Amino acid sequence: MTLLTTAPIRRLSRADLPRCLDLCTDRGWSREDRKWRLLLTAGIGYGIDDPEGDGLIGCCVLTHYGPGLACVSMALVAERHARRGLGRKLMTHVLEEADGTPVFLYATDMGRPLYEQLGFTPVTHSATHVGRLAPEPEREAGPLTRPATASDLPALLALDAEVFGADRMPMLTRLPAFAEHVRVAECPEGLTGFAAAWSNVDNTVIGPVVADSTATARHLISDLAVHTESEIRLDVDVRHPELGHWLDTHGVTPSTANTLMIHGAPDLPGDYRRRFAPLMVALG
């Protein structure tokens, strides 16, 4: 056996943040400090230390949403050790740790073959839209949105549990501190949607976007976009072609795509018709 095949997998902590960022740099990924801080706090990081030196040669993060769903993300292997079985070793370990819980992830074209071999099946695709949102010459009719307040939290959590189909309370209660802006849409009967905007390395990510209609989603996105001077990014489920077309025609154009895949269940729970964009592809 080689040192790589016998190298143990250990749990990561917040102290491993620099090592995770260095591994991102090694693979040409952005050093997304804020995202990693959230992931290592809300999820469980797993890593393989370099047997011949300092740092990590592989890592991934598993985030649980209650007892019935989990998400795996940030699966990375150092370039010098690519295609030597470390990615499979990490993913196999994570699935064992999930202990039968359905696990989903967003796969790149490069990673998809491995995930298919491990039993993941495709559910849908998301298109990454990036750009500066052109303002509407005249605001279309539709619901008004406003900044979320602490008193909105119970209704927001109830709506999200219905739409997402799993318990994201530990993640969403962190959202006001993590995101720069959180907005809600409402009607006399209660909340009809919510969305957040948070700053990443070179853009502002808008997500999650939960809404009762495409019109509500557009209003939430528009009202969040006016508060940022940077480009915005949304990862839009391709089952919402009207929203994708609207973004494209308003300067936020598609660049890359990811495949949403699941292991241990035929589909994600919840209602995709009201789930327009994830918080981030690393979390769903």
N, C-alpha and C positions, 0 to 999 in steps of 0.2 A: 504494500500500500504506500501511496505517496503522502507527504505531509498534508496536501490539500484534502484528500479523501478522508483523513482522520481528524482534521482540524475541527474542534468543537464549535457548536453554535451557542451563543450566549445571548441573554437579554441585554438590550441597550438601555442606557439612562440618558438624562439630559446632558450629563458630562461627556457623552459621546457625540454631541452635536458637531464639533469641529471635524471629527473623523468622518461623519456622514457627509458633510459639505465637501471635504477633500475627495471623497469617493465620487461625488457628483462631478467635481472638476475633472477628475480622471476620465470620466465618460463623456465629457463635453456638455453636461447638464448645468443649468444655472445654479448658483449657490443661494437657494431659496431659504434663507435663515428663518424668517417668520413662519413659513409653512412647516419646516422641520421642527421648530419649537412646539407648534401645535400638535403635530403628529406624535412626537415623543412624549407628550403630556397626556393626550387623549387616547393614544393607541399603545401597542406593545411593539417595541423595536427588537429585531433579531439581527445579529451580526456574526461574522466570522473574522477573527483577528488574523493578521498576516503572520504566519509562523516564522517568517524570516526577518521581521522588522516591526516598525510601529505603524499603527493605522488599521483600517478595515479593508478586507478584500471582497466583502460581500455584505449585503444588508437587505432588509425588507421590513415593512410595518404591517401589523395586523390590528385592525380596529373593530371592536365588537359593538353592535347595535342591539342591546338586549340579548336574550338567550337564543333568538331565532335567525340572526343574520350577522355576517362579518364582512369586512372589506380588507383586501390585501393590496398593498401599494409600495412604491419606491423600491422595487426589486432591482438591485444593482449588483454587478460583479465587476471588479477591476479589469480594465482592458487587458492587462498582461496575463490574466487568468481566465479570459473568456473562452467559452466552448470547451470547458474541462469538467463540467458537471456540477459546478457550484450553484448555479441558478436552480437546477433541479433539486439539489440537496436542500437549499433554503425553502423552496416552495413545498417540497414534501414534508419538511419539518413544520411549516406553518399549517398545512392541512391536518397534520396530526394534532397540533395544538388546538385547532378549531374543533376537533373531536365530534365530527359529524354535523356541525353547524354549517348551513349553506354559506358559501364564500363567493363574493363577486369581486371583479377587478375590471379596470380599463386597460386593454392590451394594445400595444403598438404592433405594427406588422412584424417587427423583428421578434417580439416575445410571444406572439400568438401560437406558433407551432408547438412550443414547449407546453403552453397552457392546455392546448388541445390534447396533447399526449397524456397530461395529468388528469384529464376528464372534464375540463371546463368546456362549456358549450356557449356559442354566441347568442346573445339576446337582441341586441341592436347596435347601432353605431352612434357616435357623437362626432360632430364637426366642430373644430376649434375656430372660432371667429375672432379676429383681432383687427382693431382700427379705431378711428375716432368717429363717434356717432354724430352724423349730421343732424342738426335740429330740424324738426318739422316746421314748415312754414305756418301751419295752423294746427293746433292741438286737436286731435280727433276726439269725438265723444267717447266717454268711458269713465271708469271709476277714478276718483281722486285717490292719491296716495299721500301718506304723511310719514314723518319719522316715527319709528316704533318707540314705545315707552315701556317701562318696567311692568306696567299694568296690562300690557298686551301679551306678556309671556304665556300665561295659561292658555289663552285662545290660540296663540301661535303654535304652541306645542301640541295642542289637540288637533289642529289642522294638519300639522306636519305628520303626526302619527297616522292619520287617516290616509294621507297622500303617499308618504314614504313606505308605510306598512311595517315599520319597525321603530324601535325606541331610539331616537336621536337626541333625547333630552340632555345627556352629558355634553354632547357637542354643541347643541344650539344654545345652551346656557352660557357657553363660552363666547358665543358670537358677538355680543355687544362689546366685549373687551378686545376681540380679535379684529373685527371689521371696523372701518371708519364710519360706515353708514349702514343702517338697517331701516327699511321702509316697509310699511304694510298698506294693503288696499282693503277697503271695507265697504260694506253696504249696510243698510239698517239692521239686517239680520246678524251681522258679525263680520269677521275677517274673511276675505275672499282670496288673499294671497300675501306673500311677503318675499323680500329679496334683500340681499346684502351686497356691499362692495368693499373689497379689501385690497390693500396695496401689496403687490408682489415686486419682484426685482425691477422689471422694466415696463410694467403695465398695471392696470387695476382690474382685478378679476371681479366680475359680477356673478355671484352665486352664493347660496342656492337661489333658484327662481322657482317658486311654487305659486301657481295662479289658477283660477277657475276658467280662464280663457286666454287665447293669444292676445286679445286686446289688453287684458289686465297685465299680462307679462310685459307687453310693450310699454305700458305706462310706468310700471315699476323700473324697467331698465332705463327709460328716458329720464326719469326723475332722479335716478342714481348717477347717470352719466354726466349730468350738468355739474356735479360736485367734484369732478376730476379733470385735471388738465392733461393727463396722460392718455395713452391709448387704453381701450378697454378690451377685455377678453371674456368670451363666454363659450362654454362647451355645450352646444345645443344638441339635444337628442334629435336625430334625423327624422323621427316620427312627428316632428313639429315643423314641417316644411314652410308653413306660412311665416313663422318667426325667423327661420333661417333666411328666407327670401327678403324679409323686411330689413334684417341686419345687413345683408349683402348690398341692397340698394341704398342703404344709408351709411355706407363707408366702413362697415365692420365685416370684413370679407373672410371667407373660409380659407384656412391654410392647411392644417393637418386633420387627420381623423383617427379615432381610436375605436376599438371594438369592445363593447360591454359584454363581459362573459360571466357565467355563473357555474359553480361547482356544488353539487348536492341538491339541486332543485331545478325544476324546468324553467323557472322564470323568477324575476324579482317580485317581491310582494308589492302591494300598494297600487296606486293609480297613475300610470305613466302619462295619462292625458293631462294631468295637472302638474306633472314634474317636468319642467322645461329645461333646467340646467342644474348640475350638481354644485355643491359647495366648492369642490375642486375634484379633479379626476382621481386624486389620491384618497378621497373620502366618500364619493358618491353624494 
